[in-house]
Amino acid sequence: MGDKEGLGLIALTGYLAVMEITVKPLPYVNALQRREIHSVELLVLHCTELPDLQTAREYGEVVHYADSGTGNAGHYYVDRDGHCEQWVPVERTAHHVRGHNAESVGIELVNRGRWPDWYHLAHQKPDEEYPEMQIAQLVALIKHLRSRLPNLQRMAGHSDLDRQQIPAADQPTALIQRKIDPGPLFPWDDVVERSGLSRWIP
């Protein structure tokens, strides 16, 4: 079991979100670059596009950058039932979004997304909705982060920041978005209203 951070109770639209965060550092976390929390001004929302939290952890532990011995992962992960884990402290830069890692904190929501055929043309419309308990816990986490990060004012989706198009795996003549998360079923208006952060689309 990991350590606990940020205990508290926040009532959200009929759900009682318990802001309890399980701290489970990634094996390479100490190799990630340190930063001042004042430099964090952007929150980036992702979905894992994987079946469960355990699989996401396996992906997160894979080393992609041989020079530093680090991989790709968000700072926080929120499961479907609201369980929340921290894999990277906000004082370190995680690799979760191209071009914006240094000034952002990444939150991953467990959701199938396009899994397992991420890049097939016929599989670009995710059908898994986000449970209310997961969204309630996300909002509680955002409020917790706002209390810790003095310059955090805006948030964006991964797809807002990474707009690269790539050939579809099953039809290479067709182009698809490399990243679409958190996806068309994410309740943006609700989360913006409840979290107090503004949405940023470059």
Residue pairs with C-beta under 8 A, 6 or more apart in sequence:
1 22
2 22
2 23
2 24
2 25
2 85
3 22
3 23
4 20
4 21
4 22
4 23
5 21
5 23
5 86
6 19
6 20
6 21
6 144
7 18
7 19
7 20
8 18
8 19
8 140
8 144
9 16
9 17
9 18
9 19
10 16
10 17
10 19
10 136
10 139
10 140
10 143
11 17
12 136
12 139
12 140
12 194
13 132
13 136
13 194
14 132
15 132
15 133
15 136
17 82
17 133
17 136
17 137
17 139
17 140
18 82
18 140
19 84
19 137
19 140
19 141
19 143
19 144
20 84
21 76
21 84
21 85
21 86
21 141
21 144
22 83
22 84
22 85
22 86
23 85
23 86
24 57
24 85
24 86
24 87
25 86
25 87
25 88
25 89
26 60
26 61
26 71
26 73
26 87
26 88
27 61
28 61
28 63
28 68
28 69
28 70
28 71
29 87
29 88
29 89
29 92
31 68
31 69
31 70
32 68
32 70
32 88
32 92
32 93
32 94
32 95
33 92
33 93
34 91
34 92
34 93
35 91
35 92
35 93
35 102
36 91
37 90
37 91
37 148
37 149
37 150
38 150
38 151
39 102
39 103
39 151
40 90
40 103
40 104
40 105
40 149
40 151
40 152
41 103
41 104
41 149
41 151
41 152
41 153
41 154
42 100
42 103
42 104
42 105
42 152
42 154
42 155
42 156
42 200
43 104
43 105
43 106
43 107
43 142
43 145
43 152
43 154
43 155
43 156
43 197
44 74
44 96
44 97
44 100
44 104
44 105
44 106
44 107
44 155
44 156
44 157
44 158
44 161
45 107
45 109
45 138
45 155
45 156
45 157
45 158
45 181
45 182
45 186
46 74
46 96
46 97
46 106
46 107
46 108
46 109
46 157
46 158
46 181
46 182
47 108
47 109
47 110
47 111
47 113
47 126
47 181
47 182
47 183
47 186
48 55
48 56
48 59
48 77
48 108
48 109
48 110
48 111
48 113
49 111
49 112
49 113
49 114
49 115
49 118
49 181
50 56
50 59
50 110
50 112
50 113
50 115
51 112
51 115
52 110
53 77
53 79
53 83
53 85
53 110
56 77
56 108
56 110
57 87
59 72
59 73
60 71
60 72
60 73
60 74
60 87
61 71
62 71
62 72
63 69
63 70
63 71
64 70
64 71
64 72
64 95
65 71
65 95
70 95
71 95
72 95
72 96
73 87
73 88
73 94
73 95
73 96
73 106
73 108
74 87
74 88
74 94
74 96
74 106
74 107
74 108
75 86
75 87
75 88
75 89
75 90
75 94
75 96
75 105
75 106
75 107
76 84
76 85
76 86
76 87
76 105
76 106
76 107
76 108
76 141
77 84
77 85
77 87
77 107
77 108
77 109
77 110
78 84
78 107
78 108
78 109
78 110
78 134
78 137
78 138
78 141
79 85
79 110
79 134
80 110
80 111
80 131
80 133
80 134
81 131
81 133
81 134
82 133
82 134
82 136
82 137
83 137
84 137
84 141
87 94
88 94
90 105
90 145
90 148
90 149
93 101
93 102
94 101
94 105
94 106
95 101
96 104
96 106
96 108
96 158
97 104
97 106
97 158
97 161
97 162
98 161
98 162
99 161
99 162
100 161
105 145
105 149
105 152
107 138
107 141
107 142
109 130
109 134
109 138
109 182
109 186
110 134
111 126
111 128
111 130
111 181
111 182
111 183
112 126
112 128
113 126
113 128
113 180
113 181
113 183
114 120
114 123
114 124
114 126
114 180
117 123
117 169
117 170
118 169
119 166
119 168
119 169
119 176
120 168
120 169
120 170
121 168
121 169
121 170
121 171
121 174
121 176
122 170
124 176
124 177
124 180
125 184
126 180
126 183
126 184
126 185
127 185
128 185
129 185
130 182
130 185
130 186
130 187
135 187
135 190
135 191
138 191
139 191
139 194
139 195
142 155
142 191
142 195
142 196
142 197
143 195
143 196
145 152
146 152
146 195
146 196
146 197
152 197
153 197
153 198
154 197
154 198
154 199
154 200
155 192
155 195
155 197
155 198
155 199
155 200
156 199
156 200
156 201
156 202
157 181
157 182
157 186
157 188
158 179
158 181
158 182
159 177
159 179
159 180
159 181
159 182
159 183
160 200
160 201
160 202
161 202
162 178
162 179
163 177
163 179
164 177
164 178
164 179
165 175
165 176
165 177
165 178
166 175
166 176
166 178
167 173
167 174
167 175
167 176
168 174
168 175
168 176
188 199
192 198
192 199
